[in-house]
């Protein structure tokens, strides 16, 4: 297995013991499975990684695409995921979800 062309980081709100968790993990039920299935269906060369807190709670649920360094906010629906993956395929991030 080679190195993937892109890595998608998905905030799952894991924090240091004692700190309250953010909202990302609460709003992404089934999110990772749908994301993985869409990546496979589209034939994209991406690795999905669940992360600790990305410190974007006010924008959550948050997702990052690397190496493009695209940071996305409000990724809480299949429509949002589809738009982001469409952007990855087209080489242009969807402006509606970008964190400025």
MODELLER restraints for C-alpha pairs under 7 A, 6 or more apart:
rsr = mdl.restraints
at = mdl.atoms
rsr.add(forms.Gaussian(group=physical.xy_distance, feature=features.Distance(at['CA:4:A'], at['CA:45:A']), mean=5.39, stdev=0.5))
rsr.add(forms.Gaussian(group=physical.xy_distance, feature=features.Distance(at['CA:4:A'], at['CA:46:A']), mean=5.37, stdev=0.5))
rsr.add(forms.Gaussian(group=physical.xy_distance, feature=features.Distance(at['CA:4:A'], at['CA:47:A']), mean=6.18, stdev=0.5))
rsr.add(forms.Gaussian(group=physical.xy_distance, feature=features.Distance(at['CA:5:A'], at['CA:45:A']), mean=5.51, stdev=0.5))
rsr.add(forms.Gaussian(group=physical.xy_distance, feature=features.Distance(at['CA:5:A'], at['CA:46:A']), mean=6.05, stdev=0.5))
rsr.add(forms.Gaussian(group=physical.xy_distance, feature=features.Distance(at['CA:6:A'], at['CA:45:A']), mean=6.52, stdev=0.5))
rsr.add(forms.Gaussian(group=physical.xy_distance, feature=features.Distance(at['CA:6:A'], at['CA:46:A']), mean=4.75, stdev=0.5))
rsr.add(forms.Gaussian(group=physical.xy_distance, feature=features.Distance(at['CA:6:A'], at['CA:47:A']), mean=6.47, stdev=0.5))
rsr.add(forms.Gaussian(group=physical.xy_distance, feature=features.Distance(at['CA:6:A'], at['CA:65:A']), mean=6.71, stdev=0.5))
rsr.add(forms.Gaussian(group=physical.xy_distance, feature=features.Distance(at['CA:6:A'], at['CA:66:A']), mean=5.50, stdev=0.5))
rsr.add(forms.Gaussian(group=physical.xy_distance, feature=features.Distance(at['CA:6:A'], at['CA:67:A']), mean=6.11, stdev=0.5))
rsr.add(forms.Gaussian(group=physical.xy_distance, feature=features.Distance(at['CA:7:A'], at['CA:46:A']), mean=5.36, stdev=0.5))
rsr.add(forms.Gaussian(group=physical.xy_distance, feature=features.Distance(at['CA:7:A'], at['CA:47:A']), mean=4.71, stdev=0.5))
rsr.add(forms.Gaussian(group=physical.xy_distance, feature=features.Distance(at['CA:7:A'], at['CA:48:A']), mean=5.90, stdev=0.5))
rsr.add(forms.Gaussian(group=physical.xy_distance, feature=features.Distance(at['CA:7:A'], at['CA:65:A']), mean=5.77, stdev=0.5))
rsr.add(forms.Gaussian(group=physical.xy_distance, feature=features.Distance(at['CA:7:A'], at['CA:66:A']), mean=5.10, stdev=0.5))
rsr.add(forms.Gaussian(group=physical.xy_distance, feature=features.Distance(at['CA:8:A'], at['CA:46:A']), mean=6.87, stdev=0.5))
rsr.add(forms.Gaussian(group=physical.xy_distance, feature=features.Distance(at['CA:8:A'], at['CA:47:A']), mean=6.09, stdev=0.5))
rsr.add(forms.Gaussian(group=physical.xy_distance, feature=features.Distance(at['CA:8:A'], at['CA:48:A']), mean=4.76, stdev=0.5))
rsr.add(forms.Gaussian(group=physical.xy_distance, feature=features.Distance(at['CA:8:A'], at['CA:49:A']), mean=6.13, stdev=0.5))
rsr.add(forms.Gaussian(group=physical.xy_distance, feature=features.Distance(at['CA:8:A'], at['CA:63:A']), mean=6.96, stdev=0.5))
rsr.add(forms.Gaussian(group=physical.xy_distance, feature=features.Distance(at['CA:8:A'], at['CA:64:A']), mean=5.66, stdev=0.5))
rsr.add(forms.Gaussian(group=physical.xy_distance, feature=features.Distance(at['CA:8:A'], at['CA:65:A']), mean=4.58, stdev=0.5))
rsr.add(forms.Gaussian(group=physical.xy_distance, feature=features.Distance(at['CA:8:A'], at['CA:66:A']), mean=6.36, stdev=0.5))
rsr.add(forms.Gaussian(group=physical.xy_distance, feature=features.Distance(at['CA:9:A'], at['CA:48:A']), mean=6.09, stdev=0.5))
rsr.add(forms.Gaussian(group=physical.xy_distance, feature=features.Distance(at['CA:9:A'], at['CA:49:A']), mean=4.97, stdev=0.5))
rsr.add(forms.Gaussian(group=physical.xy_distance, feature=features.Distance(at['CA:9:A'], at['CA:50:A']), mean=5.96, stdev=0.5))
rsr.add(forms.Gaussian(group=physical.xy_distance, feature=features.Distance(at['CA:9:A'], at['CA:51:A']), mean=6.27, stdev=0.5))
rsr.add(forms.Gaussian(group=physical.xy_distance, feature=features.Distance(at['CA:9:A'], at['CA:63:A']), mean=5.58, stdev=0.5))
rsr.add(forms.Gaussian(group=physical.xy_distance, feature=features.Distance(at['CA:9:A'], at['CA:64:A']), mean=4.99, stdev=0.5))
rsr.add(forms.Gaussian(group=physical.xy_distance, feature=features.Distance(at['CA:9:A'], at['CA:65:A']), mean=6.36, stdev=0.5))
rsr.add(forms.Gaussian(group=physical.xy_distance, feature=features.Distance(at['CA:10:A'], at['CA:49:A']), mean=6.11, stdev=0.5))
rsr.add(forms.Gaussian(group=physical.xy_distance, feature=features.Distance(at['CA:10:A'], at['CA:50:A']), mean=4.83, stdev=0.5))
rsr.add(forms.Gaussian(group=physical.xy_distance, feature=features.Distance(at['CA:10:A'], at['CA:51:A']), mean=5.77, stdev=0.5))
rsr.add(forms.Gaussian(group=physical.xy_distance, feature=features.Distance(at['CA:10:A'], at['CA:62:A']), mean=6.51, stdev=0.5))
rsr.add(forms.Gaussian(group=physical.xy_distance, feature=features.Distance(at['CA:10:A'], at['CA:63:A']), mean=4.68, stdev=0.5))
rsr.add(forms.Gaussian(group=physical.xy_distance, feature=features.Distance(at['CA:10:A'], at['CA:64:A']), mean=6.66, stdev=0.5))
rsr.add(forms.Gaussian(group=physical.xy_distance, feature=features.Distance(at['CA:11:A'], at['CA:24:A']), mean=6.10, stdev=0.5))
rsr.add(forms.Gaussian(group=physical.xy_distance, feature=features.Distance(at['CA:11:A'], at['CA:50:A']), mean=6.06, stdev=0.5))
rsr.add(forms.Gaussian(group=physical.xy_distance, feature=features.Distance(at['CA:11:A'], at['CA:51:A']), mean=5.05, stdev=0.5))
rsr.add(forms.Gaussian(group=physical.xy_distance, feature=features.Distance(at['CA:11:A'], at['CA:52:A']), mean=5.98, stdev=0.5))
rsr.add(forms.Gaussian(group=physical.xy_distance, feature=features.Distance(at['CA:11:A'], at['CA:53:A']), mean=5.67, stdev=0.5))
rsr.add(forms.Gaussian(group=physical.xy_distance, feature=features.Distance(at['CA:11:A'], at['CA:54:A']), mean=5.85, stdev=0.5))
rsr.add(forms.Gaussian(group=physical.xy_distance, feature=features.Distance(at['CA:11:A'], at['CA:61:A']), mean=6.83, stdev=0.5))
rsr.add(forms.Gaussian(group=physical.xy_distance, feature=features.Distance(at['CA:11:A'], at['CA:62:A']), mean=5.66, stdev=0.5))
rsr.add(forms.Gaussian(group=physical.xy_distance, feature=features.Distance(at['CA:11:A'], at['CA:63:A']), mean=6.11, stdev=0.5))
rsr.add(forms.Gaussian(group=physical.xy_distance, feature=features.Distance(at['CA:12:A'], at['CA:24:A']), mean=5.68, stdev=0.5))
rsr.add(forms.Gaussian(group=physical.xy_distance, feature=features.Distance(at['CA:12:A'], at['CA:25:A']), mean=4.58, stdev=0.5))
rsr.add(forms.Gaussian(group=physical.xy_distance, feature=features.Distance(at['CA:12:A'], at['CA:50:A']), mean=6.03, stdev=0.5))
rsr.add(forms.Gaussian(group=physical.xy_distance, feature=features.Distance(at['CA:12:A'], at['CA:51:A']), mean=5.67, stdev=0.5))
rsr.add(forms.Gaussian(group=physical.xy_distance, feature=features.Distance(at['CA:12:A'], at['CA:52:A']), mean=5.74, stdev=0.5))
rsr.add(forms.Gaussian(group=physical.xy_distance, feature=features.Distance(at['CA:12:A'], at['CA:53:A']), mean=6.34, stdev=0.5))
rsr.add(forms.Gaussian(group=physical.xy_distance, feature=features.Distance(at['CA:13:A'], at['CA:21:A']), mean=5.50, stdev=0.5))
rsr.add(forms.Gaussian(group=physical.xy_distance, feature=features.Distance(at['CA:13:A'], at['CA:22:A']), mean=5.18, stdev=0.5))
rsr.add(forms.Gaussian(group=physical.xy_distance, feature=features.Distance(at['CA:13:A'], at['CA:23:A']), mean=6.79, stdev=0.5))
rsr.add(forms.Gaussian(group=physical.xy_distance, feature=features.Distance(at['CA:13:A'], at['CA:24:A']), mean=5.78, stdev=0.5))
rsr.add(forms.Gaussian(group=physical.xy_distance, feature=features.Distance(at['CA:13:A'], at['CA:25:A']), mean=5.72, stdev=0.5))
rsr.add(forms.Gaussian(group=physical.xy_distance, feature=features.Distance(at['CA:13:A'], at['CA:52:A']), mean=5.32, stdev=0.5))
rsr.add(forms.Gaussian(group=physical.xy_distance, feature=features.Distance(at['CA:13:A'], at['CA:53:A']), mean=4.25, stdev=0.5))
rsr.add(forms.Gaussian(group=physical.xy_distance, feature=features.Distance(at['CA:14:A'], at['CA:21:A']), mean=6.41, stdev=0.5))
rsr.add(forms.Gaussian(group=physical.xy_distance, feature=features.Distance(at['CA:14:A'], at['CA:52:A']), mean=4.23, stdev=0.5))
rsr.add(forms.Gaussian(group=physical.xy_distance, feature=features.Distance(at['CA:14:A'], at['CA:53:A']), mean=5.32, stdev=0.5))
rsr.add(forms.Gaussian(group=physical.xy_distance, feature=features.Distance(at['CA:15:A'], at['CA:21:A']), mean=6.28, stdev=0.5))
rsr.add(forms.Gaussian(group=physical.xy_distance, feature=features.Distance(at['CA:15:A'], at['CA:52:A']), mean=6.08, stdev=0.5))
rsr.add(forms.Gaussian(group=physical.xy_distance, feature=features.Distance(at['CA:15:A'], at['CA:53:A']), mean=5.93, stdev=0.5))
rsr.add(forms.Gaussian(group=physical.xy_distance, feature=features.Distance(at['CA:22:A'], at['CA:57:A']), mean=5.89, stdev=0.5))
rsr.add(forms.Gaussian(group=physical.xy_distance, feature=features.Distance(at['CA:23:A'], at['CA:57:A']), mean=6.47, stdev=0.5))
rsr.add(forms.Gaussian(group=physical.xy_distance, feature=features.Distance(at['CA:23:A'], at['CA:60:A']), mean=6.51, stdev=0.5))
rsr.add(forms.Gaussian(group=physical.xy_distance, feature=features.Distance(at['CA:23:A'], at['CA:61:A']), mean=6.80, stdev=0.5))
rsr.add(forms.Gaussian(group=physical.xy_distance, feature=features.Distance(at['CA:24:A'], at['CA:60:A']), mean=5.32, stdev=0.5))
rsr.add(forms.Gaussian(group=physical.xy_distance, feature=features.Distance(at['CA:24:A'], at['CA:61:A']), mean=4.17, stdev=0.5))
rsr.add(forms.Gaussian(group=physical.xy_distance, feature=features.Distance(at['CA:24:A'], at['CA:62:A']), mean=6.70, stdev=0.5))
rsr.add(forms.Gaussian(group=physical.xy_distance, feature=features.Distance(at['CA:27:A'], at['CA:61:A']), mean=6.65, stdev=0.5))
rsr.add(forms.Gaussian(group=physical.xy_distance, feature=features.Distance(at['CA:27:A'], at['CA:76:A']), mean=6.09, stdev=0.5))
rsr.add(forms.Gaussian(group=physical.xy_distance, feature=features.Distance(at['CA:28:A'], at['CA:76:A']), mean=5.96, stdev=0.5))
rsr.add(forms.Gaussian(group=physical.xy_distance, feature=features.Distance(at['CA:35:A'], at['CA:81:A']), mean=6.82, stdev=0.5))
rsr.add(forms.Gaussian(group=physical.xy_distance, feature=features.Distance(at['CA:56:A'], at['CA:62:A']), mean=6.55, stdev=0.5))
rsr.add(forms.Gaussian(group=physical.xy_distance, feature=features.Distance(at['CA:59:A'], at['CA:73:A']), mean=4.90, stdev=0.5))
rsr.add(forms.Gaussian(group=physical.xy_distance, feature=features.Distance(at['CA:59:A'], at['CA:74:A']), mean=6.01, stdev=0.5))
rsr.add(forms.Gaussian(group=physical.xy_distance, feature=features.Distance(at['CA:60:A'], at['CA:73:A']), mean=5.50, stdev=0.5))
rsr.add(forms.Gaussian(group=physical.xy_distance, feature=features.Distance(at['CA:60:A'], at['CA:74:A']), mean=5.30, stdev=0.5))
rsr.add(forms.Gaussian(group=physical.xy_distance, feature=features.Distance(at['CA:61:A'], at['CA:73:A']), mean=5.99, stdev=0.5))
rsr.add(forms.Gaussian(group=physical.xy_distance, feature=features.Distance(at['CA:61:A'], at['CA:74:A']), mean=5.13, stdev=0.5))
rsr.add(forms.Gaussian(group=physical.xy_distance, feature=features.Distance(at['CA:61:A'], at['CA:75:A']), mean=5.24, stdev=0.5))
rsr.add(forms.Gaussian(group=physical.xy_distance, feature=features.Distance(at['CA:61:A'], at['CA:76:A']), mean=6.17, stdev=0.5))
rsr.add(forms.Gaussian(group=physical.xy_distance, feature=features.Distance(at['CA:62:A'], at['CA:72:A']), mean=5.55, stdev=0.5))
rsr.add(forms.Gaussian(group=physical.xy_distance, feature=features.Distance(at['CA:62:A'], at['CA:73:A']), mean=4.83, stdev=0.5))
rsr.add(forms.Gaussian(group=physical.xy_distance, feature=features.Distance(at['CA:62:A'], at['CA:74:A']), mean=6.41, stdev=0.5))
rsr.add(forms.Gaussian(group=physical.xy_distance, feature=features.Distance(at['CA:62:A'], at['CA:75:A']), mean=6.13, stdev=0.5))
rsr.add(forms.Gaussian(group=physical.xy_distance, feature=features.Distance(at['CA:63:A'], at['CA:71:A']), mean=6.02, stdev=0.5))
rsr.add(forms.Gaussian(group=physical.xy_distance, feature=features.Distance(at['CA:63:A'], at['CA:72:A']), mean=5.16, stdev=0.5))
rsr.add(forms.Gaussian(group=physical.xy_distance, feature=features.Distance(at['CA:63:A'], at['CA:73:A']), mean=6.80, stdev=0.5))
rsr.add(forms.Gaussian(group=physical.xy_distance, feature=features.Distance(at['CA:63:A'], at['CA:75:A']), mean=6.98, stdev=0.5))
rsr.add(forms.Gaussian(group=physical.xy_distance, feature=features.Distance(at['CA:64:A'], at['CA:70:A']), mean=5.55, stdev=0.5))
rsr.add(forms.Gaussian(group=physical.xy_distance, feature=features.Distance(at['CA:64:A'], at['CA:71:A']), mean=4.51, stdev=0.5))
rsr.add(forms.Gaussian(group=physical.xy_distance, feature=features.Distance(at['CA:64:A'], at['CA:72:A']), mean=6.06, stdev=0.5))
rsr.add(forms.Gaussian(group=physical.xy_distance, feature=features.Distance(at['CA:65:A'], at['CA:71:A']), mean=6.66, stdev=0.5))
rsr.add(forms.Gaussian(group=physical.xy_distance, feature=features.Distance(at['CA:71:A'], at['CA:98:A']), mean=5.81, stdev=0.5))
rsr.add(forms.Gaussian(group=physical.xy_distance, feature=features.Distance(at['CA:71:A'], at['CA:99:A']), mean=5.51, stdev=0.5))
rsr.add(forms.Gaussian(group=physical.xy_distance, feature=features.Distance(at['CA:72:A'], at['CA:97:A']), mean=5.11, stdev=0.5))
rsr.add(forms.Gaussian(group=physical.xy_distance, feature=features.Distance(at['CA:72:A'], at['CA:98:A']), mean=4.53, stdev=0.5))
rsr.add(forms.Gaussian(group=physical.xy_distance, feature=features.Distance(at['CA:72:A'], at['CA:99:A']), mean=5.34, stdev=0.5))
rsr.add(forms.Gaussian(group=physical.xy_distance, feature=features.Distance(at['CA:73:A'], at['CA:97:A']), mean=5.26, stdev=0.5))
rsr.add(forms.Gaussian(group=physical.xy_distance, feature=features.Distance(at['CA:73:A'], at['CA:98:A']), mean=6.15, stdev=0.5))
rsr.add(forms.Gaussian(group=physical.xy_distance, feature=features.Distance(at['CA:73:A'], at['CA:99:A']), mean=5.87, stdev=0.5))
rsr.add(forms.Gaussian(group=physical.xy_distance, feature=features.Distance(at['CA:74:A'], at['CA:97:A']), mean=6.53, stdev=0.5))
rsr.add(forms.Gaussian(group=physical.xy_distance, feature=features.Distance(at['CA:75:A'], at['CA:81:A']), mean=6.58, stdev=0.5))
rsr.add(forms.Gaussian(group=physical.xy_distance, feature=features.Distance(at['CA:83:A'], at['CA:94:A']), mean=6.32, stdev=0.5))
rsr.add(forms.Gaussian(group=physical.xy_distance, feature=features.Distance(at['CA:84:A'], at['CA:93:A']), mean=6.44, stdev=0.5))
rsr.add(forms.Gaussian(group=physical.xy_distance, feature=features.Distance(at['CA:84:A'], at['CA:94:A']), mean=6.08, stdev=0.5))
rsr.add(forms.Gaussian(group=physical.xy_distance, feature=features.Distance(at['CA:87:A'], at['CA:93:A']), mean=4.64, stdev=0.5))
rsr.add(forms.Gaussian(group=physical.xy_distance, feature=features.Distance(at['CA:87:A'], at['CA:94:A']), mean=5.77, stdev=0.5))
